[in-house]
């Protein structure tokens, strides 16, 4: 069974027995407005006790009914009410419990976003949190089978939440649900006015127009609106009411609303053609007793690049396009200082080589000291976009440093590391693992207990000893320095770097 996050509000916010809970949810869905439009990619729905907000939530969930067999993953985001968190918090649980059974956590997706600096595993904030839990029975009743990515969202910019959503966006198999109530404890008329203002902000995809009192889930809502605007989603208001309309008095009410977001019918053709994948997959070196010439040939597609081929190809790329990438990183930081957002990239303006998907880290140093370092452990977007986005993040969202100020800009040196795909390591014990490491060459990703962290190869210059290198990486991940377990995993990669100082 693994680690289960047990239901915290069953019998309080919703019925505590499976039979009664199923009956209540099915009744709300039966009474909901069906709608004949397209299936939404994302929903916003409330999280109060069912007697108050259940009908409003049902008007959102009924819209995914005809895709009940197609949706296999739900990315569920909600605000924290009990234990504060900075950024976004995953749970280390293997499943979430309700009276209707357990919902399995999508560990692969969770590990994917744990590489982002704004995401951490923090079970304390999940333990008693209701903003996610109350949505699960609706999902369990209406969907066939699905896995869950649960995220409690604290104070975070729309861009940082949007980046997580962008990473998990997926296709028709993925549904995004944002949990939020609206105004709290105003009289009926004041609540009505404020909730309508918030609804207009959502319809206009304008998170900056949602006031602190307008929505308790304004931070996850902001991330969805960020992506909706970038991706051209169409938003429709489904229901806006308050507890005075459903099951409470009108002198002190809580507002609720539901919205759906629909993707365009088809992405623009030029953009679809421009996102070409880089086929750079390192092969693990054959063991001495193996004959490399007897390997089974690839069934299809181009052969993977060897380590030396990756080095040669990436060095050539940086020799030709490195100065331009450094300039774009600098421009994105300058743009961020003025607009508080990364610079947008028009792919058609750049060489086809850097339009291909690639993974990079951007490192900032101030007078020789680290001032920010953010990147992508695996390729998931065009390299030129990755550079521009990560330069902005290194300057303004690295949680270890304050946001870069304009008066610091003159003293910032930028470097870009382009990463090879990571190769899983196999080892029998910690000694075997350490023996395999190549100081000065290997970048390293480690993972255990839901914790994960990465060091670039350049870190060897500060930590040349294998035990020191790995020990510090464990500490960075949140493990103890001497941690070891049979479940410990590691992947290594190589990287090619270019710095502004290399250009003289």
C-alpha positions in Angstrom: 0.0 0.0 0.0 2.9 2.4 0.8 2.5 5.8 2.4 -1.2 6.9 2.4 -2.3 10.5 3.1 -5.5 9.7 5.1 -8.7 11.7 4.7 -8.7 14.6 7.0 -12.2 16.1 6.5 -14.4 13.1 5.7 -17.6 13.4 7.8 -17.1 17.1 8.1 -16.9 18.8 4.7 -18.5 15.8 3.0 -20.2 12.5 4.0 -17.9 10.0 5.7 -19.3 6.8 4.3 -18.8 5.6 0.7 -22.5 4.9 0.0 -23.7 8.3 1.3 -20.8 10.2 -0.4 -21.5 8.5 -3.8 -25.2 9.3 -3.5 -24.5 13.0 -2.6 -22.0 13.6 -5.4 -24.2 11.8 -8.0 -27.1 14.0 -6.9 -25.1 17.2 -7.4 -23.9 16.1 -10.8 -27.5 15.1 -11.9 -28.7 18.6 -10.9 -25.8 20.4 -12.7 -26.0 22.2 -16.0 -24.8 19.7 -18.5 -23.5 21.9 -21.4 -22.8 20.5 -24.9 -19.5 22.3 -25.6 -15.9 21.0 -25.8 -14.3 19.2 -22.9 -12.2 21.7 -20.8 -8.5 21.3 -20.3 -8.7 23.0 -16.9 -11.3 23.9 -14.3 -11.5 26.3 -11.3 -13.9 25.0 -8.6 -14.6 25.7 -4.9 -13.5 23.7 -1.9 -16.0 24.4 1.0 -18.3 21.9 2.7 -20.5 20.2 0.1 -23.7 21.7 1.5 -22.4 25.1 0.6 -20.2 24.7 -2.5 -21.1 21.3 -3.9 -23.6 22.5 -6.5 -21.1 25.1 -7.8 -18.3 22.5 -8.1 -20.7 20.1 -9.8 -21.3 22.6 -12.6 -17.6 22.4 -13.4 -17.1 18.7 -13.0 -20.1 17.8 -15.2 -18.2 19.2 -18.1 -15.6 16.4 -18.1 -18.1 13.6 -17.9 -17.9 12.6 -21.6 -14.1 12.3 -21.2 -14.3 10.1 -18.1 -12.3 7.3 -19.8 -9.8 9.6 -21.5 -8.5 11.6 -18.5 -5.8 9.6 -16.8 -4.0 12.3 -14.8 -5.3 15.2 -12.7 -3.0 18.0 -11.7 -4.8 19.5 -8.6 -3.7 22.8 -7.0 -5.1 24.5 -4.0 -4.2 27.1 -1.3 -2.9 26.2 2.1 -5.1 26.8 5.1 -3.2 25.1 7.9 0.6 25.0 7.4 2.2 27.8 5.3 4.4 27.0 2.4 6.6 29.0 0.1 6.1 28.1 -3.6 4.4 24.7 -4.3 4.4 21.6 -2.1 4.0 18.0 -3.2 3.1 15.2 -0.9 5.5 12.3 -0.3 2.5 10.0 -0.1 1.9 7.1 -2.5 -1.8 7.7 -2.5 -4.6 10.0 -1.1 -7.5 8.4 0.7 -11.2 9.2 0.7 -14.2 7.0 1.7 -14.4 6.0 -2.0 -10.9 4.5 -1.9 -7.3 5.5 -2.6 -6.1 7.7 -5.5 -2.6 6.8 -6.6 0.0 9.6 -6.9 1.7 10.1 -10.3 5.3 9.7 -9.0 6.8 10.1 -12.4 5.1 13.5 -12.9 6.0 14.5 -9.3 9.7 13.8 -9.9 9.6 15.8 -13.1 8.6 19.0 -11.3 10.7 18.4 -8.2 13.6 19.6 -10.4 12.1 23.0 -10.4 13.2 25.2 -7.5 9.7 26.4 -6.5 8.6 22.8 -5.9 9.3 20.7 -2.7 7.9 17.8 -0.8 6.3 19.1 2.4 3.8 16.6 3.9 3.0 18.8 6.9 1.0 21.2 4.7 -1.0 18.4 3.1 -1.8 16.5 6.3 -4.9 18.5 7.3 -5.5 20.5 4.2 -9.0 20.4 2.8 -8.6 22.4 -0.4 -7.5 19.4 -2.4 -9.2 16.6 -0.5 -12.8 17.8 -1.1 -12.3 17.6 -4.9 -11.3 13.9 -4.9 -14.8 12.4 -4.5 -16.1 14.3 -7.5 -13.1 13.0 -9.5 -13.5 9.5 -8.2 -17.2 9.4 -9.1 -16.9 10.9 -12.6 -13.6 9.5 -13.9 -12.8 5.9 -14.6 -9.1 5.6 -13.5 -6.7 8.4 -12.9 -3.5 9.3 -11.1 -3.1 12.5 -9.1 -0.5 15.3 -8.8 -1.5 17.1 -5.6 0.1 20.6 -5.1 -0.6 22.9 -2.2 0.4 26.4 -3.3 1.6 29.1 -1.0 2.8 32.6 -2.0 4.0 32.3 -5.6 4.1 34.4 -8.8 1.8 33.5 -11.7 4.9 32.7 -13.7 6.4 30.3 -11.2 3.1 28.4 -10.9 2.6 28.6 -14.6 6.0 27.0 -15.2 4.9 24.0 -13.1 1.7 23.7 -15.1 3.6 24.1 -18.4 5.8 21.1 -17.4 2.8 18.9 -16.6 0.5 20.2 -19.3 0.4 17.0 -21.3 -2.4 16.2 -23.8 -6.0 15.1 -23.6 -5.1 12.6 -20.8 -4.3 15.5 -18.4 -6.9 17.6 -16.6 -5.9 20.6 -14.5 -8.1 21.6 -11.5 -7.5 24.7 -9.4 -9.3 24.9 -6.1 -10.4 28.2 -4.8 -13.2 29.9 -2.9 -13.9 33.6 -3.5 -14.7 36.4 -0.9 -15.0 35.5 2.7 -17.4 36.7 5.4 -18.8 39.8 3.8 -22.5 40.6 3.7 -24.4 39.3 0.7 -24.3 42.4 -1.5 -20.6 43.2 -0.9 -19.7 39.6 -1.6 -21.7 39.7 -4.8 -19.9 42.8 -6.0 -16.4 41.5 -5.1 -17.0 38.0 -6.6 -18.2 39.6 -9.8 -14.9 41.6 -9.9 -12.9 38.4 -9.4 -14.9 36.7 -12.1 -14.2 39.5 -14.6 -10.5 39.2 -13.7 -10.5 35.4 -14.4 -12.4 36.0 -17.7 -9.8 38.6 -18.7 -6.9 36.3 -17.7 -5.7 39.1 -15.4 -4.3 37.6 -12.2 -3.1 41.0 -11.0 -6.7 42.2 -10.8 -7.6 39.5 -8.2 -7.4 41.2 -4.8 -6.1 39.6 -1.6 -9.7 39.2 -0.4 -11.1 38.2 -3.8 -10.0 34.5 -3.8 -8.2 32.4 -1.3 -6.7 30.4 -4.2 -5.4 33.5 -6.0 -1.9 32.1 -6.3 -2.8 28.8 -8.1 -5.5 30.7 -10.1 -2.8 33.1 -11.2 -0.6 30.3 -12.5 -3.5 28.9 -14.5 -4.4 32.3 -16.0 -0.7 32.7 -16.9 -0.8 29.6 -19.0 -4.3 30.2 -20.3 -3.1 33.5 -21.8 0.1 32.1 -23.2 -1.7 29.1 -24.8 -4.8 31.0 -26.0 -7.3 29.2 -23.9 -10.9 30.3 -23.9 -12.5 30.8 -20.4 -16.2 30.4 -19.6 -17.8 31.3 -16.3 -20.1 28.4 -15.3 -21.5 29.5 -11.9 -20.9 32.2 -9.4 -22.8 32.1 -6.1 -22.2 32.3 -2.4 -23.3 30.5 0.8 -26.3 32.8 1.1 -27.6 31.3 -2.2 -27.0 27.7 -1.1 -27.2 26.9 2.6 -26.4 29.8 4.8 -27.5 33.2 6.1 -26.9 36.3 4.0 -25.3 38.6 6.6 -21.9 36.8 6.5 -21.2 34.7 3.4 -18.5 33.0 1.5 -18.3 33.2 -2.3 -17.9 30.3 -4.7 -17.4 30.1 -8.5 -16.6 27.6 -11.2 -14.9 28.3 -14.6 -13.7 26.1 -17.5 -10.8 26.6 -19.8 -10.8 25.2 -23.3 -7.8 24.8 -25.6 -7.8 26.1 -29.2 -8.9 23.4 -31.7 -5.4 23.1 -33.1 -2.1 24.8 -32.4 -0.8 27.2 -35.2 1.0 25.2 -37.8 4.3 27.1 -37.8 4.7 26.6 -34.1 4.0 22.9 -34.3 6.7 22.6 -36.9 9.2 24.6 -35.0 9.4 22.4 -31.9 11.8 19.7 -33.1 13.2 17.3 -30.6 17.0 16.8 -30.2 17.9 13.1 -30.4 20.8 13.3 -27.8 20.6 10.2 -25.6 23.8 9.0 -24.0 24.5 5.3 -23.9 25.9 3.9 -20.6 29.4 2.8 -21.2 29.6 -1.0 -21.7 31.0 -3.0 -18.9 34.5 -4.5 -19.5 33.2 -8.0 -20.1 30.7 -6.8 -22.7 31.4 -6.6 -26.4 30.1 -3.3 -27.6 29.9 -4.5 -31.1 27.2 -7.1 -30.2 24.7 -4.6 -28.9 21.2 -5.0 -30.3 20.6 -2.3 -33.0 18.0 0.3 -32.6 14.6 -0.7 -33.9 13.8 2.7 -35.3 15.0 6.3 -35.3 18.5 7.7 -35.4 21.2 6.1 -33.2 21.8 7.8 -29.9 24.9 10.0 -29.6 27.9 8.7 -27.7 29.3 10.9 -24.9 32.1 12.1 -27.2 29.7 12.9 -30.0 27.6 14.9 -27.6 30.6 16.9 -26.5 31.7 17.6 -30.1 28.2 18.5 -31.2 27.5 20.8 -28.2 30.9 22.5 -28.4 30.2 23.2 -32.1 26.8 24.6 -31.1 28.2 26.9 -28.5 31.1 28.0 -30.7 28.6 29.1 -33.3 25.6 30.2 -31.2 26.9 30.6 -27.6 27.5 34.3 -27.9 24.0 34.8 -29.1 22.6 32.7 -26.3 24.5 34.7 -23.7 23.2 37.9 -25.2 19.6 36.5 -25.1 20.1 35.5 -21.5 21.3 39.0 -20.6 18.4 40.6 -22.5 15.9 38.4 -20.7 17.3 39.6 -17.4 17.2 43.2 -18.5 13.6 42.7 -19.7 12.8 41.1 -16.3 14.1 44.1 -14.5 11.7 46.3 -16.4 8.7 44.1 -16.9 8.9 41.4 -14.1 8.6 38.7 -16.7 11.0 36.8 -19.0 11.5 38.0 -22.5 9.4 36.3 -25.2 11.2 34.4 -27.9 10.1 34.3 -31.6 11.6 31.0 -32.7 11.6 31.9 -36.4 14.1 34.6 -35.7 16.7 32.1 -34.6 18.9 29.3 -36.1 17.2 25.9 -36.5 19.9 24.4 -34.3 18.8 26.3 -31.2 15.2 25.9 -32.0 15.5 22.2 -31.2 14.7 21.0 -27.7 17.6 21.2 -25.3 18.3 21.4 -21.5 20.4 24.1 -20.0 21.3 25.7 -16.7 22.0 29.5 -16.4 24.4 30.5 -13.7 24.8 34.1 -12.4 27.8 35.2 -10.5 28.4 38.6 -8.8 32.0 39.5 -8.2 32.9 35.8 -8.4 30.2 34.6 -6.0 27.1 32.7 -6.9 24.1 34.9 -7.4 21.6 32.5 -8.9 21.5 29.2 -10.8 18.4 27.7 -12.3 17.9 25.2 -15.1 16.2 22.3 -16.7 17.5 18.8 -16.0 15.9 17.4 -19.1 15.0 18.9 -22.5 11.3 19.9 -22.7 11.3 23.0 -24.9 13.5 24.7 -27.6 17.0 25.5 -26.3 16.7 29.2 -27.1 13.5 29.4 -25.0 15.1 27.4 -22.2 18.0 29.8 -22.0 15.7 32.9 -21.9 13.4 31.4 -19.3 16.1 30.1 -17.1 18.1 33.3 -17.2 15.0 35.1 -15.9 14.4 32.5 -13.2 18.1 32.5 -12.1 17.9 36.3 -11.6 14.5 36.6 -10.0 13.1 33.3 -8.7 16.1 31.3 -7.2 14.8 30.8 -3.6 18.3 31.0 -2.2 18.7 34.7 -3.2 16.6 37.9 -3.3 15.4 39.1 -6.6 18.2 40.8 -8.7 18.1 44.6 -8.4 18.9 47.0 -11.2 22.0 48.3 -9.4 23.5 44.8 -9.3 23.2 44.3 -13.1 26.6 45.7 -14.0 28.5 43.2 -11.8 26.6 40.1 -13.0 28.5 37.5 -15.1 26.4 34.9 -17.0 27.3 31.4 -18.0 25.2 28.7 -19.7 25.6 25.0 -19.4 24.0 22.7 -22.0 23.2 19.3 -20.5 23.3 15.9 -22.1 20.4 13.5 -21.3 20.9 11.9 -17.8 21.8 8.2 -17.7 20.7 6.0 -14.8 23.5 4.5 -12.8 23.6 1.0 -11.5 25.5 0.1 -8.4 25.5 -2.5 -5.6 26.2 -0.2 -2.6 27.4 3.3 -1.7 31.1 2.4 -2.2 30.3 1.0 -5.7 28.4 4.2 -6.5 31.2 6.5 -5.4 33.8 4.4 -7.3 31.9 5.0 -10.5 31.8 8.8 -10.2 34.2 10.9 -12.4 35.3 14.1 -10.7 35.2 17.1 -13.0 33.2 15.2 -15.6 29.9 14.0 -14.2 26.9 16.1 -13.3 24.7 14.2 -10.9 21.1 13.8 -10.0 20.2 11.9 -6.9 16.8 10.8 -5.6 15.4 9.0 -2.6 12.3 9.3 -0.2 10.6 11.7 -2.7 13.6 14.0 -2.4 15.7 15.0 -5.4 18.6 17.3 -6.3 21.2 18.1 -8.9 24.8 19.3 -9.2 26.4 20.5 -12.4 29.8 19.2 -13.3 31.3 22.6 -12.5 30.5 22.1 -8.8 33.5 19.7 -8.7 35.8 22.7 -8.7 34.5 23.7 -5.2 34.0 20.1 -4.0 36.7 17.9 -5.6 36.3 14.9 -3.2 33.6 12.4 -4.1 32.3 12.0 -0.6 32.1 15.8 -0.1 30.4 16.3 -3.5 27.8 13.7 -2.9 27.3 14.7 0.8 26.6 18.3 -0.1 24.2 17.2 -2.8 22.4 15.1 -0.3 22.1 18.1 2.0 20.8 20.2 -0.9 18.1 17.5 -1.5 17.0 17.6 2.2 18.7 14.3 3.1 21.3 13.8 5.8 24.9 13.9 4.6 25.5 10.2 5.4 22.1 9.1 4.0 21.9 5.8 2.2 19.1 3.3 1.4 18.4 0.4 -1.0 16.0 2.8 -2.8 18.7 5.4 -3.5 18.9 6.3 -7.2 21.4 8.4 -9.2 21.7 9.6 -12.8 24.7 11.3 -14.3 25.1 13.6 -17.3 27.8 15.7 -18.8 27.6 19.4 -19.7 29.3 21.9 -22.0 29.6 25.4 -20.6 30.1 28.9 -22.1 30.6 32.1 -20.0 30.7 35.7 -20.8 34.3 35.7 -19.7 35.1 33.2 -22.4 34.3 35.9 -24.9 36.8 38.3 -23.6 
